[in-house]
Amino acid sequence: MQPQPAIFEEHAIRRVYDEASETWWFSVVDIVQVLTQQADYQTARKYWNKLKERLGKEGSQLVTNCHQLKMIAEDGKQRLTDVATAETLLRLVQSVPSPKAEPIKLWLAKVGYERMQEMADPALSLERARETWQKHGRSEKWIQQRMNGQETRNKLTDYWREHEIKKGEEYAILTNIIHQEWADVDVKAHKAMKGLKTQNLRDHMSEAELIFTALAELSTRQIAESVAATGMNENEAAAKTGGGIARKARLDLEGKTGRKVVTAENYLPPSKKKLAKK
């Protein structure tokens, strides 16, 4: 199974793709959070638990069709999460009164078709991402930096995969180490600073934050390659050193400009900015 979050109106919907069955499995709670328009993930989870209990008592096949898979939670750990296919979710949407029902139905219906296109031509996924960022008002300069940063990230995770690092929790641990080292704040705290919940942190970074993230991950990979780092212990050491290199550069820039690189600025729409401040 391959983890690959999708974006629906600034919300990151966790999902995994099962190559064997050619099926997307989506986090049910993430979909419910969008439908109920809850800013708090735990509130959405409680809503889903009550809805699941009611549907179960009614003998609904929807609950039976839901499964559990491990997905990255807010704390960066792999946790069992209720998941369902797009087909099941399309039926589930009918059980949740919401103005988002129709938009998310259309979004779910597109997923299977888009996956088939992207498997035939991977460049399409990048073009779709570019179009999404353009619709949300990102500048061409920001978009290019975001895409360059993603390429740097992919090369790092490719290295990890080939050197005994497990996808999921171990990726998250190493990513957090790198982030803490360069930014002096971990991923969770950085998201909280920006008022983000399920949104992708990198999609709300400034150009400077993207550049220093990429520098930290590039440095980490090249250091790991220079010593052929294998396994968690050796790659943790490379992550700390790589992040430290970017930290020195960040402090030097801040000293020259008098401005902080890591900030609370984000690209949330006005309504979500107000919720984030509460």
C-alpha positions in Angstrom: 0.0 0.0 0.0 1.3 3.5 -0.9 0.3 6.5 1.3 -0.5 9.6 -0.8 -2.7 12.4 0.8 -5.1 14.2 -1.5 -6.2 17.8 -1.1 -9.9 18.8 -1.0 -10.4 22.6 -0.5 -7.2 23.0 1.6 -7.9 19.8 3.6 -5.4 16.9 3.4 -7.4 13.7 3.0 -5.3 10.7 4.0 -5.5 7.8 1.6 -3.5 4.8 0.5 -3.5 3.1 -2.9 -3.6 -0.7 -3.0 -1.7 -1.6 -6.2 -2.9 -5.2 -6.1 -6.6 -4.3 -6.2 -6.1 -0.9 -7.8 -8.2 0.6 -5.1 -8.0 3.9 -3.1 -8.7 3.7 0.6 -9.6 7.0 2.2 -9.6 8.0 5.9 -13.3 8.1 6.9 -12.7 10.6 9.7 -11.0 13.0 7.3 -14.0 13.0 5.0 -16.4 13.4 7.9 -14.3 16.4 9.1 -14.8 18.1 5.8 -18.5 17.3 5.7 -19.2 18.5 9.2 -16.8 21.5 8.7 -15.2 20.8 12.1 -11.9 22.6 12.8 -11.0 20.1 15.5 -10.1 16.6 14.3 -11.2 14.9 17.6 -14.7 16.4 17.3 -15.0 14.9 13.9 -13.7 11.5 15.2 -16.4 11.5 17.9 -19.1 12.4 15.3 -18.0 9.5 13.1 -18.0 7.1 16.1 -21.6 8.0 17.0 -22.6 7.8 13.3 -20.9 4.4 13.0 -22.7 3.1 16.0 -26.1 4.3 14.7 -25.5 2.8 11.2 -24.4 -0.4 12.8 -27.6 -0.7 14.8 -29.6 -0.1 11.6 -27.7 -2.9 10.0 -26.1 -0.7 7.4 -23.7 -2.3 5.0 -21.6 0.9 5.1 -20.0 -0.1 8.4 -19.3 -3.6 7.2 -17.6 -2.2 4.1 -15.2 0.0 6.2 -11.8 -1.4 7.1 -8.9 -0.3 9.2 -5.4 0.5 8.0 -2.5 2.2 9.6 -2.1 5.9 8.7 0.0 8.7 10.0 -1.9 10.5 12.8 -1.4 14.1 14.0 1.3 13.0 16.4 3.3 11.5 13.5 2.7 7.9 14.6 1.1 5.2 12.6 -2.3 4.4 14.0 -5.2 2.2 12.9 -7.7 4.4 11.0 -11.2 3.6 9.6 -10.9 3.6 5.8 -13.3 3.1 3.0 -13.3 3.1 -0.8 -14.7 6.0 -2.8 -17.8 3.9 -3.6 -18.6 3.3 0.0 -17.9 7.0 0.9 -20.3 8.2 -1.8 -23.0 6.3 0.1 -21.8 7.5 3.5 -22.0 11.1 2.4 -25.8 10.7 2.1 -25.9 10.1 5.9 -24.3 13.4 6.8 -26.3 16.6 6.1 -23.8 19.0 4.7 -23.4 21.8 2.2 -20.1 20.0 1.2 -21.9 16.8 0.2 -22.2 17.5 -3.5 -18.6 19.0 -3.9 -17.0 16.0 -2.2 -19.1 13.5 -4.1 -17.8 15.0 -7.4 -14.2 15.0 -5.9 -14.5 11.3 -4.9 -15.8 10.3 -8.3 -12.8 11.9 -10.0 -10.2 10.1 -7.9 -10.3 6.7 -9.6 -10.1 8.1 -13.1 -7.3 10.5 -12.2 -5.2 7.7 -10.7 -5.5 5.7 -13.9 -4.3 8.8 -15.9 -1.4 9.5 -13.5 -0.2 5.9 -13.6 0.1 6.2 -17.4 1.7 9.7 -17.2 3.2 10.7 -13.7 3.7 14.3 -15.0 0.0 14.8 -14.8 0.0 14.7 -11.0 2.5 17.5 -10.9 0.4 19.5 -13.4 -2.7 19.0 -11.3 -0.9 20.2 -8.2 0.3 23.3 -10.1 -3.3 24.1 -11.2 -4.5 23.7 -7.6 -1.9 26.0 -6.2 -2.6 28.6 -9.0 -6.3 28.5 -8.1 -5.4 29.3 -4.5 -3.4 32.3 -5.5 0.2 31.0 -5.2 2.7 32.9 -7.3 4.7 31.1 -10.1 7.8 31.6 -8.0 6.3 29.9 -5.0 4.9 27.1 -7.1 8.3 26.4 -8.7 10.0 26.4 -5.2 7.3 24.0 -3.9 7.8 21.6 -6.8 11.6 21.8 -6.5 11.3 21.1 -2.8 9.1 18.1 -3.5 11.6 16.7 -5.9 14.3 17.1 -3.2 12.0 15.4 -0.7 11.3 12.5 -3.1 15.1 11.9 -3.6 15.5 11.7 0.2 12.7 9.3 0.8 14.0 7.2 -2.1 17.3 7.0 -0.3 15.6 6.0 3.0 13.5 3.3 1.3 16.7 1.8 -0.2 18.6 1.9 3.1 16.3 0.1 5.6 14.0 2.9 6.6 10.4 1.9 6.9 7.7 4.0 5.4 5.3 5.6 7.8 6.5 6.0 11.4 10.2 6.0 10.6 9.9 8.5 7.8 7.9 10.7 10.2 10.5 10.4 12.9 13.4 11.4 10.6 11.4 14.2 9.0 10.6 15.6 12.4 14.3 15.4 13.4 15.3 17.4 10.3 12.6 20.0 10.9 13.4 20.4 14.5 17.1 20.9 13.7 16.7 23.5 11.0 13.6 25.4 12.4 14.1 25.0 16.1 10.4 23.8 16.2 9.0 20.4 15.3 6.4 19.7 12.6 3.4 19.6 14.9 4.4 22.9 16.7 5.0 24.6 13.3 1.6 23.5 12.1 0.0 24.8 15.3 1.9 28.1 14.9 0.3 28.5 11.5 -3.2 27.4 12.7 -3.2 24.3 10.6 -5.2 21.1 11.3 -5.3 18.6 8.5 -3.7 20.9 5.9 -0.3 20.1 4.5 2.4 22.2 6.3 4.5 22.7 3.1 1.5 24.1 1.2 1.4 26.9 3.8 5.1 27.6 4.0 6.7 30.9 2.8 9.2 30.8 0.0 12.0 31.1 2.6 10.6 28.2 4.7 10.4 26.0 1.6 14.0 26.8 0.7 15.4 26.0 4.1 13.3 22.8 4.3 14.8 21.8 1.0 18.3 22.7 2.0 17.9 20.6 5.2 16.6 17.6 3.3 19.2 18.0 0.5 22.0 18.2 3.1 20.6 15.2 4.9 20.6 13.0 1.8 24.0 14.0 0.6 25.5 13.4 4.1 23.7 10.0 4.3 25.1 9.1 0.9 28.6 10.1 1.8 28.7 7.6 4.6 26.2 5.1 3.1 23.9 5.6 6.2 21.8 2.5 6.7 19.1 1.9 9.3 17.6 4.4 11.8 20.6 5.1 14.0 22.9 6.2 11.1 20.1 8.1 9.3 19.1 9.9 12.5 22.7 11.1 12.7 22.6 12.3 9.1 19.2 14.0 9.7 20.6 16.0 12.7 23.7 17.1 10.8 21.7 18.0 7.6 19.2 19.9 9.6 22.0 21.6 11.5 23.5 22.9 8.3 20.2 24.6 7.3 19.9 26.0 10.8 23.2 27.7 10.6 22.2 29.2 7.2 18.8 30.3 8.7 20.4 32.0 11.7 22.9 33.8 9.4 20.1 35.1 7.2 18.0 36.2 10.2 21.0 38.0 11.6 21.5 39.9 8.4 17.9 40.8 7.7 16.4 41.0 11.2 13.5 38.9 10.1 12.4 35.5 11.3 12.2 32.7 8.7 9.8 30.5 10.6 6.5 32.4 11.0 2.8 32.0 11.6 1.9 33.2 8.1 -0.2 30.8 6.1 -2.4 30.6 3.0 -5.7 29.7 4.8 -8.8 31.5 3.4 -10.1 34.3 5.7 -12.8 32.1 7.3 -10.3 29.5 8.4 -7.8 32.2 9.6 -10.4 33.4 12.1 -11.0 29.8 13.4 -7.2 29.3 13.7 -6.9 32.4 15.9 -9.6 31.2 18.3 
